[in-house]
Amino acid sequence: MQFLNETHLHEMLNVPLLDYTNLKGGHPLLRQANALFLLVHEEHARQDGALLPRIIAHYTNAFGEENAPQFDARCLWNYCPLAASIALAKATPHIWSALGDALREKLSFAMEMFLYLESFATSDDNAYRTGPSLNGNYFKTWNPNYRLANVPVIIFATHFFGDGDMQKGSVVSNAMLHAFTEEKYNEVIGRLQSYKWNNAYDAWTTEAKQHADGTFGTDAKTILLYGGPTYAYNTPHTEIIKEAGNGLGVTNGGRDYFYHEIPLSSPEKIVEDLLYFNYSGGEVRSDHHYDVDRDGEAELVAWILDRSTSPYQGQMGMMKEFASGNRSSTGYCSHDFQLTTVLILASRALGICDVKENADLWAQITVGNEDFFYKNERGYQGYATGSYGVSTKTHAEGDEGKPYFALKYIWKSYLL
């Protein structure tokens, strides 16, 4: 079986290799990580070995010396498809064996780092507005693009460490979290140094931040190991804020990991939770109003450029990013469409769950995606981050590139 046609497959093979040497956030790295996931997903389906050279090249480049992810809690969308690709690679024997011992060791360590990170960033026992690097612009309850970047990662890590068995994986993963002692932390830092994964080393050894009033927060090592309050840079990184959250650290104070009271042994419920939230914008509307100037009257801030009406008007399932406070943006919906589609494909391929079996949820996803496509293709005057901006299909092409269209093709051809 194959999911990509030859045109999309050729395009995926020509997306630049995943590269973390110049960290600029989620946009270009989402493009590269999605291409890698789609290649692994296609190789998993075709089983012919043709895509192995490019897959190996991606992993070799992404986890080379002075490269590799930061393993930080921010809106780094690429973490979801990257972790999904590694879990699926291990679940596909001919891919995993082709990687070789040294690369398999690095990928296993990367999933260990992801497990520790996402326990700290997403569990019910932690409520930090920062990651180990003590930089702001993250909180687990914020919009879908924050949740979808991070929460699926711990599901994929659990599958990885359970060798495909999520029940076994939940036991193994929780045991690993419980064993995150100072000795383990020092071992992790030593391995980061030996691999020369400097992005992560710098983040995970960040020193305490000092507020303008002279007081200090807590350093990365302490909050990872023991939790507690800390300080962090705010979003523009111009000043230190004290209100950077609190928690119990990677170990969750000795408790097992829970996300919205759901254990790792029930990953299908976590997947459904994430998807319901992404498509929780309510009834489809073709414009959005918000009281921008706070005069008590909501102004029109977003609309379809030709002033047409969405064919799905009034149906339930609009993407939340079309009606999230003052935000209404096809750009953010584009990110979320890509991440949810990766999550759906990976969950099915890994045997975690088939989302389509939940008829109510699938109906909402269908309405939400098709409404998004209509708005994106017609052109949409959006409003986000305090400013207006026109989003059209060229937005997705410019920021996310060909993988966006490949995922849309799979949605239309195989999922819908």
C-alpha positions in Angstrom: 0.0 0.0 0.0 1.1 3.6 -0.5 -0.3 6.9 0.8 1.7 9.4 -1.2 1.4 9.7 -5.0 4.6 10.0 -6.9 4.5 13.8 -7.0 4.2 14.2 -3.3 6.7 11.5 -2.6 9.2 13.2 -4.8 8.5 16.5 -3.0 9.0 14.8 0.4 12.4 13.4 -0.7 13.5 16.9 -1.7 12.6 18.7 1.6 15.8 19.8 3.3 17.2 17.6 6.0 16.0 18.2 9.6 18.5 20.5 11.1 18.7 22.1 14.6 21.9 24.0 14.3 20.0 27.3 13.9 16.9 27.3 16.2 14.3 29.7 15.0 11.2 28.2 16.4 8.6 25.9 14.8 8.0 27.0 11.2 10.7 25.6 9.0 11.4 22.7 11.3 7.8 21.6 11.2 8.2 21.4 7.4 11.3 19.2 7.7 9.9 17.0 10.6 6.7 16.5 8.7 8.6 15.4 5.6 10.6 12.9 7.7 7.4 11.5 9.3 5.7 11.1 6.0 8.8 9.3 4.6 8.8 6.9 7.6 5.0 6.4 7.3 5.3 5.7 3.6 8.2 3.2 4.1 6.2 1.5 6.9 3.4 1.1 4.4 5.4 0.1 1.3 8.0 -2.1 3.0 10.3 -1.9 0.0 13.4 -0.1 1.5 13.4 2.6 -1.2 13.1 5.5 1.2 15.6 4.3 3.7 18.6 6.4 2.5 16.7 9.6 2.9 15.2 8.6 6.3 18.7 7.7 7.6 20.1 11.0 6.3 17.4 12.9 8.2 18.2 11.2 11.5 21.9 11.4 11.0 21.8 15.1 10.4 19.2 15.9 13.0 21.2 14.1 15.8 24.7 14.9 14.7 27.3 16.8 16.7 26.4 20.3 17.7 23.0 19.7 16.3 20.0 17.9 17.8 16.8 19.4 19.4 16.8 21.6 22.5 14.4 19.4 24.3 12.7 22.4 25.8 9.0 23.2 26.5 8.0 25.8 24.0 5.7 25.9 20.9 8.1 23.7 18.9 5.7 22.0 16.6 8.3 19.8 15.0 8.6 17.6 18.2 5.3 15.9 17.5 6.2 14.5 14.0 9.8 13.9 15.0 8.8 11.7 17.9 6.1 10.0 15.9 8.6 9.2 13.2 11.1 7.6 15.7 8.3 5.5 17.3 7.1 4.3 13.9 10.7 3.6 12.8 11.2 1.3 15.8 7.9 -0.4 15.1 9.0 -1.1 11.5 11.8 -3.8 11.8 13.4 -3.2 8.5 13.7 0.5 9.1 15.0 0.1 12.7 17.6 -2.5 11.7 18.8 -0.3 8.8 19.7 2.6 11.1 22.6 0.8 12.7 23.7 0.6 16.4 25.1 4.1 16.8 22.1 5.9 15.4 19.6 3.6 17.2 21.4 4.5 20.4 21.0 8.2 19.7 17.3 7.9 18.8 16.7 5.9 22.0 18.3 8.6 24.0 16.3 11.3 22.2 13.1 9.5 23.2 14.3 9.3 26.8 14.9 13.0 26.7 11.4 13.5 25.3 9.9 11.4 28.0 11.5 13.4 30.8 10.7 16.7 29.1 7.1 16.1 28.4 6.5 14.7 31.9 7.8 18.1 33.2 5.9 20.1 30.6 2.5 18.4 30.4 1.6 16.3 33.4 -1.2 17.1 35.8 1.4 17.6 38.6 3.3 20.4 36.7 2.1 23.8 35.7 5.1 25.6 34.4 5.0 28.5 31.9 8.5 27.6 30.8 10.8 24.7 30.0 14.3 23.9 31.3 15.8 26.9 29.4 13.7 29.2 31.5 12.3 31.0 28.5 8.6 31.9 28.4 5.9 31.5 25.8 4.7 28.1 26.9 1.9 26.8 29.0 0.2 23.4 28.7 -3.4 24.8 28.9 -2.9 27.3 26.1 -4.1 27.0 22.5 -4.0 23.7 20.5 -0.6 24.4 18.9 1.0 24.3 22.3 -0.7 21.0 23.3 -0.3 19.3 20.0 3.4 20.1 19.9 4.1 18.5 23.3 1.5 16.0 24.6 1.6 13.5 21.7 5.3 13.2 22.2 5.0 11.4 25.6 2.5 9.0 24.0 5.0 8.1 21.2 7.8 7.8 23.8 5.7 5.4 25.8 5.0 3.3 22.7 8.7 3.3 22.0 9.7 2.1 25.4 7.0 -0.5 25.5 8.2 -2.0 22.2 4.7 -1.4 20.8 2.8 -2.5 23.9 1.3 0.6 25.5 0.5 -1.2 28.7 4.1 -2.3 29.1 5.2 1.1 27.9 3.2 2.9 30.6 4.9 0.7 33.3 8.4 1.2 31.8 7.9 4.9 31.2 6.6 5.6 34.7 9.5 3.6 36.2 11.9 5.8 34.2 10.3 8.9 35.4 10.4 7.7 39.0 14.1 7.0 38.6 15.0 10.5 37.5 17.4 11.1 40.4 20.3 13.5 40.6 22.5 10.6 39.5 20.3 10.1 36.4 20.3 13.9 35.7 24.1 13.9 35.8 24.2 10.9 33.5 21.9 12.7 31.1 24.1 15.8 31.1 27.1 13.7 30.5 25.6 12.0 27.5 24.5 15.4 26.1 28.1 16.5 26.4 29.5 13.3 24.8 27.1 13.6 21.8 27.8 17.4 21.7 24.1 18.1 21.7 24.8 21.6 22.8 21.3 23.0 22.3 19.9 20.6 25.0 23.0 20.8 27.2 22.6 24.6 27.4 18.8 24.4 28.1 19.1 21.6 30.7 21.9 23.4 32.6 20.4 26.9 32.6 21.3 28.9 35.7 18.7 30.6 37.9 17.3 33.9 36.6 17.5 37.1 38.7 14.6 39.5 38.8 15.0 43.2 38.8 14.3 43.3 42.5 17.4 41.2 43.1 15.7 37.9 44.0 16.5 34.6 42.2 14.3 31.9 40.9 15.3 28.2 40.6 17.8 26.7 38.1 16.9 24.1 35.5 18.5 21.2 37.4 16.5 21.9 40.5 13.1 22.3 38.9 13.6 19.2 36.7 14.6 17.1 39.7 12.4 18.5 42.5 10.0 21.0 41.0 9.2 24.2 42.9 8.6 27.8 41.7 11.0 29.4 39.3 11.6 32.6 37.3 11.8 32.9 33.5 12.2 35.4 30.7 8.9 36.7 29.4 7.9 36.1 25.8 9.9 39.0 24.2 12.8 37.9 26.5 13.3 41.5 27.7 12.6 41.0 31.4 12.4 38.3 34.1 9.0 37.3 35.4 8.4 35.6 38.7 5.2 33.9 37.8 6.7 31.1 35.7 4.7 28.3 37.4 5.3 25.6 39.9 5.2 21.8 40.0 6.8 18.6 41.1 9.4 18.1 38.4 10.0 15.2 36.0 9.1 12.6 38.7 5.7 14.2 39.4 6.6 13.8 43.1 6.7 10.0 42.7 3.3 9.8 41.2 2.6 8.2 37.8 2.1 10.5 34.8 -1.4 11.7 34.2 -2.7 14.1 31.6 -6.2 15.4 32.5 -6.4 12.5 34.9 -5.8 10.1 32.0 -2.9 7.6 32.6 -0.3 6.6 29.9 -2.0 3.2 29.8 -5.0 4.8 28.1 -3.3 6.7 25.3 -6.4 6.6 23.0 -8.2 8.8 25.6 -5.4 11.3 25.5 -5.5 11.4 21.7 -9.2 12.0 21.8 -8.8 14.7 24.4 -6.4 16.6 22.2 -8.5 16.3 19.1 -11.7 17.3 20.8 -9.9 20.4 22.1 -8.6 21.3 18.6 -12.1 21.2 17.1 -13.8 22.9 20.0 -14.5 26.2 18.3 -18.2 25.5 18.3 -20.5 26.0 15.4 -18.8 27.1 12.2 -18.9 30.8 11.5 -17.5 32.7 8.5 -16.2 35.6 10.5 -15.1 36.5 14.0 -15.8 39.3 16.4 -13.8 40.5 19.4 -13.7 43.5 21.6 -10.2 44.6 20.6 -10.4 48.2 22.0 -12.3 47.0 25.1 -15.1 49.5 24.7 -17.7 46.8 25.5 -18.6 46.2 21.8 -17.1 43.4 19.8 -15.6 44.5 16.4 -15.3 42.4 13.3 -11.7 41.2 13.2 -11.7 38.3 10.8 -13.6 37.2 7.7 -13.4 35.3 4.4 -12.0 37.7 1.9 -14.8 37.3 -0.7 -17.4 37.6 2.1 -18.8 34.2 1.2 -20.3 31.8 3.7 -18.6 28.6 4.7 -20.5 25.5 3.4 -20.3 24.2 6.9 -21.8 27.2 8.6 -23.6 26.3 11.8 -22.2 22.8 12.0 -20.2 21.7 15.1 -16.5 21.2 14.9 -14.9 24.5 13.9 -11.2 24.7 14.8 -10.6 26.5 18.0 -8.0 28.7 16.4 -10.8 30.4 14.5 -12.4 31.5 17.7 -9.9 31.6 20.5 -10.3 35.0 22.2 -9.1 37.6 19.8 -7.4 35.0 17.6 -8.9 33.8 14.4 -6.3 32.6 12.0 -5.9 30.1 9.2 -2.2 30.2 9.8 -2.6 28.7 13.3 -5.2 26.3 12.0 -2.8 25.2 9.3 -0.3 24.2 12.0 -3.0 22.4 13.9 -4.3 20.6 10.9 -0.9 19.2 10.2 -0.2 18.1 13.7 -3.6 16.5 14.2 -3.2 14.6 10.9 0.2 13.3 12.0 -1.3 12.3 15.3 -4.2 10.5 13.6 -1.9 8.7 11.1 0.7 7.8 13.7 -1.9 6.5 16.2 -3.4 4.3 13.5 0.0 3.0 12.2 1.3 2.3 15.8 -1.9 0.5 16.8 -2.7 3.1 19.5 -6.2 3.8 18.2 -8.2 4.5 15.0 -9.8 7.8 15.6 -12.3 7.3 12.9 -14.0 4.7 15.1 -15.3 7.5 17.3 -18.1 8.7 15.0 -18.9 11.9 17.0 -15.3 13.0 17.1 -14.7 12.1 13.5 -17.7 14.2 12.4 -16.3 17.2 14.2 -12.8 16.7 12.7 -14.3 16.4 9.2 -16.3 19.6 9.6 -13.3 21.4 11.1 -10.8 20.4 8.4 -13.2 21.0 5.5 -14.2 24.4 6.9 -10.5 25.3 7.3 -9.7 24.3 3.7 -12.5 26.4 2.4 -11.4 29.5 4.3 -7.7 29.0 3.5 -8.4 28.5 -0.2 -10.7 31.5 -0.5 -8.4 33.7 1.5 -9.0 34.8 5.1 -8.5 38.1 6.8 -7.2 36.9 10.1 -6.4 38.4 13.5 -3.7 37.0 15.8 -0.9 38.2 18.1 -2.6 41.6 18.2 -2.5 42.4 14.4 -4.3 41.7 11.2 -3.0 39.6 8.4 -4.3 38.0 5.3 -3.9 34.2 5.3 -4.5 32.2 2.1 -3.3 28.9 0.7 0.0 30.7 -0.1 0.6 31.1 3.6 0.7 27.4 4.1 2.9 26.9 1.1 5.3 29.6 2.3 5.6 28.5 5.9 5.1 24.8 5.9 5.9 24.0 2.3 5.0 20.8 0.4 4.3 18.6 3.5 1.2 20.6 4.1 -0.2 19.7 0.7 1.0 16.1 1.1 -1.0 15.8 4.4 -4.0 17.4 2.8 -3.8 14.9 0.0 -3.7 12.0 2.5 -6.6 13.5 4.3 -8.7 13.8 1.2 -7.7 10.5 -0.4 -7.5 8.1 2.6 -8.9 9.6 5.8 -11.9 11.5 4.7 
